[in-house]
Amino acid sequence: MQRSQPQPAPGTVRAWRTRPILTAVLVVLSAAAAPGAALAQTLSARAFLAPSESVVVGRTFTVNVEVSGTQALDADPAPPDLDTFAQYFGQSTSTAMRIVNGRSSLSLTVQYRYQAIREGTFEVPAVAVRAGGETLRTEPVRVTVTPPPGSAGTPSGGTPGGGAGTESVVPPEDLFVTAEASRTRVREGEPLVVEYRIWSRVDVASYGFTRIPSMTGFWVEELEPPAQLQVEQAVRDGREYVSAVIRQAVLVPTGPGPRAIEPLGVEAEVRTRGGDLFQRFFDFGRSSVATALISNPLSIEVEALPEGRPEPFSGVVGTLNVSASLDRDSVAVNEAVTLTVHVSGEGNIRAVPAPDLASLKGFETFAPEASNSVQASSAGISGIKTFSYVLIPRAPGTHEVPPISMSYYDPVASDYRTVATDPIPLAATGTAVTGLPPGARGSVTELREDIRFIHLGAPMLRRADRRLFAGAAFWMVALLPVAGIAGAVALRRHRDRLTGDLAYARGRRAGRIGRKRLAEARHLSAATDARPFYAEVAQALRGFAADRLNLAEAGLRLDDLCATLQLSGVSTSTISELAACLEHCDRQRFAPPATDSGERARFMERAGSLMTRLDREIRR
């Protein structure tokens, strides 16, 4: 159904059409009447907070540095250092021109966005700005960070002064994040679970982590998040909320004493509705508001283990079982046999040290190979750790692998326990070898004595009556022009196909473009901020797959990409690896700046190996 619009009079239409032209002419005439007005404006700088000088813990605020009299700076000013009470998010720049009474004024504003993480009254230091060959300095400003709703000093259910920009649309009591520990008092080495939960009374479209706690003093086992959040209805402080667990981790304290767990930072996209009743009824005018949140900090008291721990102590607080076995019960002298030790139970299984085989006599032992199979859940950590030793008996007879013992602390019984394996007999047959046995390791001097100089034989002779055309070199030189012509024809066809066949061109160039993007990511891996690095790696992987499959990269969803790869014959493991890498990149792009260049180097190798696998499997 179309609505009829009233037609204005012809004179009115003409006046409406010419109004922009008249406005532009007046602006030009005003500037011409005062040609030196803008140039004569004095440079000045000031700093102010938006929207106010008070902000709630966990919400964002903006430090604005306004420079009047110019629309360009000689150099970008450094962001104010507010690490003691706020986390830096990023910056943006805007310019403005005003005309008042025929005089024009110019200004440039640099906006620094922060998230408040600690309550109190703080000072934003002066900011130095270079513009027009001068160095300007702003005055310091003060900011007050108030506690979140329901905490000391703030009435529950109220809205403390100071949101951040559009964040005032979402009251703090309608959207927040909490952190809760399964225990706040544990023993050294005893696991505990920390759960982060989001509480909402608004429509949350998506969320991402902006600040991951460092967890200093803990061994951390992250719990894999579910594919889909388990949303539930819950009541808190007399209000109904939609709640979901967004992060879980099992922590194992590595030493006694008080431990502090820093808050978790989250940024949520909240859907809002605007417009009149007609728009709201038909779901028009919906928009999203970015809202920064921060959880409460946690304090954990870690008690030291009691005195009298037996040796060897595994460091496990929980339960432990140990078993051992040989792959054979009889072996010849100087032949290898494998001893396998399994350590299983509940607790920090990854930290279990290798058993000491110093009491093993009559064998040459080698360093063990260790492997883990550990599962972390909301109940704690459990699993198995396996050690594989290579043993070589050096004398005949009946030998015995003595019991392998290991102790742990049982928190239920509040006492130490020791578990041990049974002795394992081994029969060695043959005759003992005096000196160095074949294949055994010796000193550097003995190895050098084993290497003898290889004497050269007589030089190769060539027959004098050999014909020229009977040699391979003759035919290689003769056929070289033919090979060159064939190569030129193939190259010409390849270039013509690159020009005319878009799918072929994208497929051929996919590898080169992907490697170039990975090279750009390698340059970004040394930067303090890890987010550009992970964004470049994600673009390299997604762009490579789209080029090889001749898909439009813009707007390509991960589900559609995985489905197309499956139809192209790519294995399920490779598709899962690609999805895991892209999801890891997305999580890291919302994480705070990190400095672990080793983790980025390992992720680069993982991405390069994945790109090679994709190229090989798509070509099949």
N, C-alpha and C positions, 0 to 999 in steps of 0.2 A: 504493500500500500504506500503510495506516494502522497506527500503533502504538497498542496499548491502554495507557492510563495507569492506575496503581494508584489506587484511591479512598481518600482519608484518612478517618479516623474522624470522626463528626459533631462531636465536641468539638474536634478539631483544626481542622476547617474554621471553626468559630465563632471560635476563638482567632486564626486567621490573618486573618479578616476584620476583627476588632476591633482588631488591633495598630496599624494606622495611626491609628485614632481615639484610642487610649490615648497614642500618641506625641505627637499634636497637643495633647492635654490636658496632658501633662507639660510640653511646651514653653511653653504658655500659663501654667501654674502657676509655672514657673521664672521667666518674665519678670515675673509679678505679684509674686513673692517679692522680686525685686530690681528695682523699677521704675526706679531711677535708674542702674542698672549701665551701660547703653549710653550714657546721656547723660553720665555722669561720665567716660567714657573720654577720655583725653588725646589731642589731635591730634598726630600725628607723621608724618614722611615719610622714606622711604629709597629708594635706587636700587640695583638689582642686575641682573646680566646673566644671561640664560638661553640655553642650558642650563649654560654654564660661562664662565669669563673668558678662554677661548682659542678661536679660530676660525680656520679655514683660509681663505686668500685665495679669494674668489669665492663663499663660502658666507654664509648669512645668520645674524644674531644679533639678539637682542631686548634692548633696554634697558627694564627694568621700573621704573616709578615708583609705589611703593605708599604710599598715604595711609591711615593707621589712624585710626579714630574718626569716620568719616563715609562716606556713600555718594553724596555730591554735592560738586562743586567749584564755587567761585564763578566760575571762568573756566578754559578749557582751557589747560594749560601749553604753552609753545612747545617743539617737539622739540629735543633737543640738537644743536648744530652739529658734525657729524663729517665735514664735507666733505673734510678733509685725508686721510682714510683709508677712508671708507665712503660709500655712497650710500643716501639715505633712500628707503624703500619706502612706508611708511604707518603708521597707528596704529589701535589698538583699545582698548576699555575693558571691564573686568569688575569686578563687585562680589562681595563675600563676607560672610557672617555666620557666626560661630562661637559655640557655647554650650559653655562649659567650667565645670563645678561651679556651674551656675546663673547664671553671668555671661556675658553676650553681648558680643561685640565685632564691630565693623563695619570694613570696609576697602574701598578702591577702588584698582584698579591700572590705570594707563595704560601700554600696551605700544607701544613704538616699534620698528619693524622696519627693519633696515639690512642692506646687503650689503658685506662687506669687500672693498676694492679695492687695498689696499697693505699690505705686511707690515711688522711692527714692533710696538713697545709704545707704546700711546697712552692718553690720559686722557679719559674721558667727563666733561665739566664738570658742575658742580652744576646742578640743575634747580629753579627757583622755582615753587612751587605756592601758589595762594590757595584756602583752604577755611575756612569758619566765620568769615570776617572776618579771618583771620590769614594771614600770608605765611610759608610753610614753605620750607625749602631743604634739598635732599639733600646728602649727601657725595659728592665725586667718586669715581669708580671707574675702575680700569685694565683695559684689554683688550689681549690679545696676539694679533696676527694672524700666523699661521705660513704659510710658503710652501706651495704645492700639492705633491702627491706627485711625486717624481722630480726636484724642483729642489734647489738647494743648501740644506742644512740639514735636509732631510726625507728619510728613507730611502724609496726607490722601493718601492711596494707596501704601505707602511704606512698607517695611518689616523691622521693627526695629531690631537692632542687638540682637541676642540671642534667639534661640528657645530652645527646650529641647529635646535632642536626635533626634529621628526621627520626631519630630514635625515640623522641618524645611521643611518637605515635604508639609505641609499645611500652606500657608501664613496666617497671622492673618486676612487680609482683605477678605479672602475667606470663613472663618468660624468663627462666633462669636455669642454671646448671648447678648440681650438687655433687660433691665427692664424699664417699663413705667407705671406711675401711672395715673389714670383717673383724679385726682386732686392733686395738690401739696400744696394747701392751703384749709383747712377744719376746721370745728368747732369741739370742743370736743364732741365725741359720734357720729359724722357724718361719715357714711361708705364711703370708697373709694376702688377702685379696682386696684390691681397691677398685671400686665401681663408680663410674661417672654416669649420671642420669640427667636427662633433660626433662624439664617440667614446663608445660605450655598450656595456655588458655587461648592461644591465637593459632592461625593457620600457618604452620611452618612448611615452606616449600622445600628447602634443602639446608644443609649446614656443612661447615668445614672447620677443621682445627686450625687455629691461628697461633697457639702456644702450647707446646708439648712439655710437660714437667721433666726436669732433668733426672729425677729419682736418684740423687747422689747418695751413696751409702747403701744401695740395694742392688741385688741381682734381679733383673727384670725378665719375666716371661709374659709376653703379650698374648692375650686370648684372641683368637681369630673372630672378628665380628661376623654375625650372621648375614646371609645374603639379603635378608629383609628384616628391618627392625621389628622387634616384638613390642608393639604398642599396646598399652593397657590404660584403663581408667583408674585413677588413684585420687585419694583425698589427702591434702596437706594443709595444716593450719585452718581447717574448716572450709577449704575451697576445693572444688573438683578440678583435676588437671588430666591432660593426656600426657603420659609419661613413657619413656623408653630409655633403656641402657645404651649409651653410645660408645662406651669404651670400658674395657676390663683388663686388669693386669695383675699377675701374681708377683709379689715382691718378696725377696728373701734378704733380710738384713745381713750385711757382711761384717758387722762389728757392733759392740755394745755402745749405749749412749742414746741421747735424744736424737731423733731424726725428723726433719721437716720435709713434707712433700708439697712442692709448689703448686699453685692453681693451674688448672687446664683452661686455655683460652679457646673460645668457640665463636664463630660468626655465622648467624642464621639469616636466611632470606625469608622474611615474613610477608605473606600476601595481604594486601589491604584493598579495600573497596572505596572508590570515590564516585563523584557525580551525583545526579539527582535520583529520585526514586525509580524513574524509568530505566536508567542505566543499571542500577543495582538489581532490579528485577530480572533483566536479561543478562546479568553477569558481565556488563560492560564496565570499563573504567578500572579494571583490576591492575594493580601494580605491586612491586616488591620493594620492601624496605630492608636494607642490610642492618642487622642489629648485632652488636658485639656483646658477648657474655663471658663471664669468668667464674670458675668454681671457687668454692671455699678451700683454703689450705688445710692440710692435715698434719697432726703431730703424732709421732709414733715413739713410744718409749721402748727401747731395746735393752733387755737384761742380759748380762753375761752368763755363759754356761757355768754351772757349778764346778768347783775344784774336783780333782781326782779323775780327769778324763783318761781312759786307757789308750794305749798306743798299739797299733796305728789307728788314729781317729779319722773317720771319713769326713767329718764336718756336717753330716746329715742329721737334721732334727726331724724325726718321724719314725719310719720303720725301714728295715733293710734285710735283704737276703743275699747270700753269696753262694755260687755254685761254680765248679770247675771241672773240665774234662780234657782228655787228650784224644787226638784224632786216631791214634793207634796205641795198642798196648805192647807192641814189640817192634823194634827197629834195629837196623844195623848200626854199628859204630860209625860215627861221622856223617850220619844221615839226619835230616831235619825232621822234627815232629812239632806239631802245633798244639799249644796249650791255650784253651779258651776259658776266660773267667767272666761270668755274668754277675753283675751287681744290679739288683732290682729292688723296688720298694717305693715309698712315698717320701717326698722331700726334695731337696735340691740335688737331684741325681747327676746333673751335668758337672757339678763341682767335685764329684768323687775322684780322688787321686788314684793313679795306677798302683796296684799292689806291689810291694817290695819283695823281690825274689832273691835277696842277698843270701838267704840260708840254703838256697838250692845248690848242692854240691855235685860235681861230676858232669856238669852241663856247661856249654857255652850259650849264653842267653843274649837275645837281641831286644832292642827297644820295642815296646808293644805298639800295636795299632789300635786306636780307640774309636768307637762309634756309639752314637746315642739314639735312643728312641724314646722321646719324652713327650708326655701329654699334659698340657696345662688346662685346668678347668676351674669353675667357680669353687670347687672343693679343694683345690690346691694343685700340687705337681706330683705326678707319678710317672714311672717309666723304667727303662732298663739301660744300663751302660755295659758295653762289651769290650774286653781287652783281649787281644790276640798276641801271644808270644811265640816266637820261633826258638826252639830248644835243640841243641845238637849234643848228644852224648859223646864223650871223648874216651870212654873206657868201657869194656864189656862188663856184663853182669846185670844184676837186678838193682835198678835205681828206684827212687821214690820221690815224688813231688810232695813236699811237706804240706800240711794244712795251711791254707791261705785265710787269715783272719782279718776282720774289719769291725770296728766299733762305731756306735751311733748313740744319739741321745733320744730316749723315748719320752716325749712330753706328757703322755698320759700317766706313765709310772713315775715321772720325774726322776729318772735314773738312767745311767749308762747301760747299754747292752752290747755284747760282743757276739758276732756270728762267725763261723769258720767252716771250711770245707773239710771233707775227709781226705786222708792221704791217697795219692794215686800212684800205683806201681807201674813201672816201665822196664821191660826187659831189653837190654842192648846186646846184640850178638856180634861176633866177629873178633878181630884181634886189634889190640891197641896199636896205634901208629906212633912211632917215635919221631920226633921232629915235626915238620909242618905237613899236615895231611893235604891230599889233593883238593884244590878248590878252597882251602881255608885262607883266611886273611893273614898276611905276613907284614913284615916291615917294609919300608920304602926301599931299602937297600936290596932286599931279596927280590922284590919285584923288578928292579932294574937289572939284576943279574939274569932274570928270566928272559929278558929281551936281547936277542942277538941280531947283529948287523946282517942284512940280506945283501949278498953279493950279486952284482949285475952280471947277466950272461953276455954272450957275444952279440954284437949289434945285428939288426935285421939286414939281410942282403936282398937286393932287388935285381931281377933278371935284366940283362942288357938288351935282349931282343923283344921286350914287352912293347906292344903296340899302343899308340896314343889313345885311340878310341876304345880300347878295352878297359880303361880305368874309370872308376866312379867319378873322379874329379872332372874328367872331360865332359861326361853327360850332365853333371850338375851345372857346369858353365854354359853348356849348349841349351839346356832347358830353362835356364834362368829367365830369359826374355818372355818365354811362353807363360811361366808362372807369374811374372810381373803383369802381363796383359790380363790373365785370368783374375788376379787379385784386384786390378783396377776395375774390371767389369763388376766383380762382386761388391766392391766398395761403392760403385756408382748405383747399383741396384739397392744397396743398403741405404744410401742417402735418399734415393727417390722414395723408398718405402717410409723412411722417417718423415719425409715431407707430406706424403699422401695418406698414411695410415696412422691416425692419432693413437690408437690403442697400442700398436707396435712401438711407436716412438716413446710413449710413456713407460712401457715395459722395459725397453732397452735402457732408458735413462734413469730408471728407478734406483738401481744400485748406486750409480754415481751421485745422484742427488741425496740419497740416504746417507752415504759415507760422508758427503760434504756437511750435512747437518750434524752428524755425530762428531765430526771434527770441530764444528762450532761449539757443540756441547762440551767437548774436552777442554776448550779454552775457558769455558765458563765454570768448569769444575773446581778451579782454584779460588773462585770468588767466595766471599764471606756469606753472601746470600745464595742459598741453594735453589731458590725457586726458578730463576731463569734457566738454570742447568736442566732441571727436570722438565720444564716446559719445552726446551729444545729437543730433548730426547723423545718426549711424547710426540712432537711434531714429526721427527725423523721416522719413528716406527709407524705412525698412522699414515703419513704421506707415502712411505715405501709400499705399504700394503695396498693403498688406494691406487697408486700408479701401476703396480703389477696386475691388479684386477680391473683397471680402467674404470674406477669409480670416482665420483666427484668427492673431493676431500672436504669441501665446505658442507657442514651440516651432517656429516657422516656419523651415525651413532655406532657405539661399540657393538650393540646387539646385531645390527645389520651387517657390520663388517665380519663378525664371527660367523654368521650364517652364510655369507658369501664364500668365506674361506673354507667352510665345511663342504659346500657344493663343489669347490675347486679341488677337493681331494686332500686338503691339508689335514694332518693328524690332529686328534683331539688334544694331545699333550701340547703341541705347538700352539694351538688356539688358546688353550688355558694359560700358557706362559705369556702370550701376547696380552691377554686380558689382565693378567696379574701385573705385568709391567706398566700398562697404561693406567690401571687403578692406583698403583704405587706412585706414579708421577702425579696423578691428580691429588692424592693425599699430601705429597710433599710440596705442591705448589701453594697449599694453604697452611703449611707449617712455617714456623719462624726460621729466620736465617740460621744455618748450621755451619760448622767448620770441619766436619769429618770428611776430609777429602778421600780417605781410604774407602769409605762406603760408596762414594760417588764413582771411584775408579772401578770398584767391583761391579757396580750397576752398569757402567759403560761396557765392560766385558760381557755382561749378561745380555745387554741390548744388542751388541755386535753379533754374538752367537745366535740370538734369536733372529736377527735379520738374515743371517746366512741360512738358517734352517727354513725360513719362509721362502727365500729365493729358490732353494733346492726343491722344496715340496711343491711349490706352485709350478715349476718347470716340468714336473713329471707328467 
